[in-house]
């Protein structure tokens, strides 16, 4: 019904940048939230950033000012630009689609981000 495919992860040095992409295919929903979550080993999955269908954004305190979420509706793609990366940002990053007022909640397979010198 819906597929989310993340790309763009990799190894970066502290202070470096990466841009993650989440390409959505399948059914379209008018009222929804696209989000990026991350999960580091031994930790719970946490919300990093989200963007609504009308473009409103929200960020975790830990990434505010360093990460930017955006979307290209024509391409069906949501991005996460990550700047000034630190070792504590290392995690598997997951793309999420939540359809408002329904139980529909979709996840991508995740992409690994490693921050190390």
Secondary structure, 3 states (H helix, E strand, C coil): CEEEEEECCEEECCCCCEEEEEEEEECCCCCEEEEEEEECCCCCCEEEEEEECCCCEEECCCCCCCEEEEEECCCCEEEEEECCCCHHHCEEEEEEEEECCCCCEEECCCEEEEECC
